[in-house]
Amino acid sequence: MTYTSAEPADLDRARAKYRAERDKRLDPSRREILDLTGRGELVEDPFTEVAPREPLHDTVDALVVGGGFGGLLAAAHLREAGVDRVRIVEKAGDVGGVWYWNRYPGAMCDVESYVYFPMLEELGYIPRHRYAYGPEILAYAQKVATRFELYEHALFHTSVTGLSWDAAGGRWSVRTDRDDAFEARYVVVAHGSFTSLKLPAIEGIDTFEGRLFHTSRWDYDYTGGGPGDPLDKLGDKSVGVIGTGATAVQIVAPLAASAKQLSVFQRTPSTVGVRDNRETDQEWAKTLEPGWQKRRRDNFTFVTNGEKITEDLVRDGWTVFYHAMLSSEGYDDLSPEELAEQRELTDLRHMENIRARIDAVVRDPATAEALKPYYRYQCKRPCFHDEYLPAFNRPNVQLVDTQGQGVQRITAKGVVVDGVEYSLDCLVLATGFDQDSSYVDRIGFDVTGLDGVTLSQKWKHGPETFQGVMTSGFPNFFFLPPNYTQGTAAVNFVHTLEETVRHVAFLVGEFERLGVVADVTQRAEGAYVQSVVAGSGLALLGGGSFLKDCTPGRWNNEGDPEGRPRKNVNYPGTSTAYFSMLEEWRRRGDLADLNLTPRPAPAAAPGPADDTRRAR
């Protein structure tokens, strides 16, 4: 990558501009989101009809809550660890998680598919594009479920409403919204970070008389077309999009090509780099040797974590920047202050490239200027797309820049910004997902552990975990931690899921081998919580001060990262350090941080497997 020129003297000007843009966006009310209780029309499944079925009253070996890649990987690894009857409970109509729900036009992965898709070698599969489109990713998730026979016991269009630990039986009692009442020895909650819809609490949102929906509940009956087809019912419609984040960057071009008029309402522009997607070179695929995916996936994570490498196997927009930013040649001899300045300069040069690309692509100078992001590159998740910026050259597309203030209000006929009403037939909310509510609120049910203590009570002031996957007082209970829940985070979310699931499966395999029920000791949990709170999960970026200086958004609690509970943090350092910590703990093999008690003998034989057939 060739960077534009930027010298230390330019940093003061950039800092001042970034600070001014940040300050005008500070608004604590932006954390408020619409209460979706009783709002079935906004959250119901538009893709699969709910099939009637009788409630189940049986016993399984393990319950996995969630059928996205996290849940699928958990269930698959549990099967490989010798746990036979694994039941996935999923509120959607099939597996796929984020890729089941997000079927909006243009949906695609922003991480290279050869490292994003899990278990490619195990399933003998090569993605069709370097950056896969949504329909292929969903089909692949279904392929994983089929390969590991996970449909057999799965329950779809079903939500867990409560879990209670039965100490006498050594099992979890499970209740659902379809009157199921069954038991499971183990529970793994794989809720994911992109599940709970985030709809802004904008004044008047309930009064809009046109069609309104969130991008993860796309209404193809209204728009026509499909994920890869023209939206052929929008030719006489005026459409508005609220949001300019990762999802909006993907939907704007398809909407621009179909709608009579498209208005994009922007609070903060995203960085939009070159995507340069292409079909997989089959000749290249034939050269891949055993172990290729692990090497490539690990290499991608090493680069984006700032590890020293001799070769960048992926070499895309992610890795080229992160290598230059975090581990460029010549950094070893710099003082901490010099290193921080050099990294900030690299960031500035990259952002100048981003802004220069906008000038080169967008013909209207005012629109181009409004689309320019003024903040440090990692303040928001970077975007990559080749059709988003050119869409603003179309005569039927207008960017409504709210100058950082957001939409003022919604009326029966449209959207108001700075006193001007924009008339709309359809309003699409590309507003992302809730990652700030409490963990229990996001997963949608409470968990009652030992002595009647609930998870919501224990985590009232933030999560308390051991290794980000267990919590004391809740035996045989695991969770795949979303961001800021004392686990880890990385550019490639699926890699973190795979490593965490491997750890959980190891634990369950050991408990099965020993015939025990396991709980975390309070001592081990306390020491772990103290270590993550004392550390910094953003060490490479400069710790909490980096987030505080960022443009307001979900990553920094609308400009107030310190307003989050102090326990809402990641493991200190990189995801590589987290993975190594888990691996070293497994290598010790003594399970010393756990209380192990003999598993109670079952009172009765488990229910027959044929009573746990797939319900879709």
TACORJO-V618772 format. One line per field, one symbol per residue. ss: DSSP state (H for helix, E for strand, C for the rest). burial: 1 if it has 16 or more other ideal C-beta (glycine too) atoms within 10 Angstrom, else 0. A space follows every 50 residues. Layout:
ss=???
burial=???
This chain:
ss=CCCCCCCHHHHHHHHHHHHHHHHCCCCHHHHCECCCCCCHHHHCCCCCCC CCCCCCCCEEEEEEECCCHHHHHHHHHHHHCCCCCEEEECCCCCCCCHHH HCCCCCCECCCCHHHHCCCHHHHCCCCCECCCEHHHHHHHHHHHHHHCCC CCCCECCCCEEEEEEECCCCEEEEEECCCCEEEEEEEEECCCCCCCECCE CCCCHHHCCCEEEEHHHCCHHHHCCECCECCCCCCCCEEEEECCCHHHHH HHHHHHHHCCEEEEEECCCCCEECCCCCECCHHHHHCCCCCHHHHHHHHH HHHHCCCCCCCCCCCCHHHHHHHHHHCCCCHHHCCHHHHHHHHHHHHHHH HHHHHHHHHHHCCCHHHHHHCCCCCCHHHCCCEECCCHHHHCCCCCEEEE ECCCCCCCEECCCEEEECCEEEECCEEEECCCECCCCCHHHHHCCEEECH HHCEHHHHCCCCCCCECCCECCCCCCEEECCCCCCCCCCCCCHHHHHHHH HHHHHHHHHHHHHHCEEEEECHHHHHHHHHHHHHCCCCHHHCCHHHHHHC CCCHHHCCCCHHHCCCCCCCCCCCHHHHHHHHHHHHHHCCCCCEEEEECC CCCCCCCCHHHCCCEC
burial=00000100000001000100110010000110110000000010110000 00100101111111111111111111111010101111111111111111 11111111111111111111000001100111110111011111101101 11111111010010100011110101010101111111111111111111 01001001011111111101011010100010110011111111111111 11111111101111111111111010100000000000000010011111 11111110000111011111111111100010000000000111111111 11111011001100001101111111111101111001101100011111 11010111011001111000010111111111111100110110101110 00011001100111111111111111111111111111111111111111 11111111111100011111000110011001101111011101011011 11111111101001001111111111011011001000001011000010 0000011000010010
